[in-house]
Amino acid sequence: MCGGRGKRLGMGEKPLVRIEGRYLIDYVLDELWFCEVYGVTTAFTPKTENYLESQGVRCLRTSGKGYIEDYVEAILKLGLFEPILIVSADLIILERDLILNVAEFYFKIDKPALKVVNTNGEPFGINIIDGMFYDCVQDEEQYVVDDNKVININTPEDLMRALCLIRMKKREGGWWKDLGRSLG
């Protein structure tokens, strides 16, 4: 999901905001390596759409009415009537394979929906829903993640917090060092 206006951050198209030399959307795309990805864009994010298409990501432009309205529109246009992973483009994910672990967890539960939340129950913008029941309220399980493992970038303060945590991870080395991608 990469079609919002990004008003709170105030830096243009949020998926194309740079942090440590990379676009926000690239941090999310790295975690979706095991998925068939569609960028859901709107008239508010034409540069994001162009960038994604240049990276080989198929895009679907929706009306821009809102997060839920846009993903429902995408489900209907694409005919996705199966479990669907929905991920916001403005996340910094600091836990290796978090989204893969979320997907594996989903297939072990007996509820049609899953929402990733922080320890206070606030959503991060990672969800799995059953596209067959897109128009129904779906009973959902919660997958709890520590606040320092996922950062939803909405404000300049969120961006600074993410920058600090990324730099700490880079100093620690480990899997960030072994990605084979430039993080800075």
N, C-alpha and C positions, 0 to 999 in steps of 0.2 A: 504494500500500500504506500504509494508515493505521490499523492495528489493534493495534499493539504496546502493551505496558504502560508503557513510558517510565520504567522503574525507575531507570536510571542517571542520568537528568536530574533526576528527582524533582520535577517541576513539574506533575503532572497529565497530562492527555492531550497528548502531545507535539505533534501537529499544530496544536493551539490555543495553543501557547506563543507569546507576542508578542515580536517583535524589531523595533525601530524602528517600532512602532505597527501592525505587520501580523502576521497569523498565519503560522507556518512553512508551513502548507499552501498559503497564497496565493502564496508565492514559487515553489512547484513548479507550481501551476496556471497561473501566468503563462507558464511555459515550455512548457506543453502546449497552447497555443493551436491547434495544427494537428491535434490528436488528438480522437477520441471517448473521453471519460474516464469511467471507473467508479471510484468510491472503494471500496476493499475495506476494510471495517471489521470490528470484532468487538464482543463484549459489553464489552470494555475501553474502547471509544471511542464511546459513544453521543452525546456532545456533538459530536464531530467529524462523525459521521453526520448529525446534525441540521443542523449548519452547512453541510456540503456540499450537502445537499438544498435548503437555503434559497438556495444559490447556483446551483441548477439542475443540479447534478452528481448523476447516478444513483449509488446506493450498493448494494453487495452485502455483506451480513453473512456472514462466514465463522466457522469454529469457534474461531479463535484459537490453534491448535496450534503455529503457527510461520510464519515468513516464506514458506518454500517450500511448506509444506503448505497455507497459505492461498491462495497464488496458484494452485496446482494446483486447489484446490477451486473457485476463481473461474473458472478456464478451463473446467472441466467444467460448472459451473452455467450459464455464459454460452454454452457451445458455441463457444468461440473456437479454431478449429483452423487458425490462420494465424499469421504473425509477430505477436508481442505485445510491446509496450513496457511494461516494469514499472519503476515509479519509486517510491522511498520518499518519504513525505510529510515527512520531516525533513531536507530538504536546502536549503541556500542555494546557488544557482547564480549565479555571478558572471561567467559568460561568455555573452554574448548569443547566443541560438539554439543553445546547446550541444546540447540534446536533438534539435533538428531536424538538426544536423550529425551526431549519432550515428546517427539513423535513416537519413539519406542514406548514411552510411558502411556501415551494415549491408547495404543493398541492392547494394553493390559487392563484398562479400566472398562467398566460397563456403562459408561455414560456417553451420550453422543457428542459432547462438547468438552473442551479443555481450555482453561484460561491460565496463563502464566502471570503470577502476581509476586509482589515483594512481601517481606515479612509482615507488613501492615495490611496486606490484602489489596493493595493498589495494583491495577493491571499495568503491564509493561507494553502491551501491543503485540503479543504473540498469542495466537489462538488457534485452535483446531475446532472446526465445526463440521457437522455432517451436511453436505450440500443438498442431500435429499430433503432435508427438513429446514431449508433456509428461511422459510416464512413462519416458523414456529419458535417459541421460546424453548431452548434446549437446556435440559438439565446438565449442569457442567461440573466437572471436577476442577480443582485448583492445583497447580504445580507451583510450589513456593520456591523462589530464588532469592538469595541474599542481594541486598541493594548494591553491593559492590561488584556484582557479577554481570548486571545489565543496567545500562543507563539510557533512559529515554530522554533524548535531547529536545527540550522545549524552550529553554531560556539560556541566556549567556552564562548563568551560573552552572547549569547542567553541562554546558560545553567545557567550562573550566574544570569541573569535577572530573569529567571524562578524560580530559587532557592529562590531568595529574595521575589518574589511575593507569592510563595507557603508558605513561612514562615510567611509572613504578613497575609495570609488567615487563617493559622492555629492559629495565635494569636487572630485574630478576632473571631474565633469560627464559629458559624453558621453552614451551611450545610456541610462544610468540617469536622467539629467535629462530625456530626451526621451520617456520611457515614457508620460507622461500619467496616471500613477497616483501616488498619494501613497505615498512611501516613508518617511514619518516623521510 
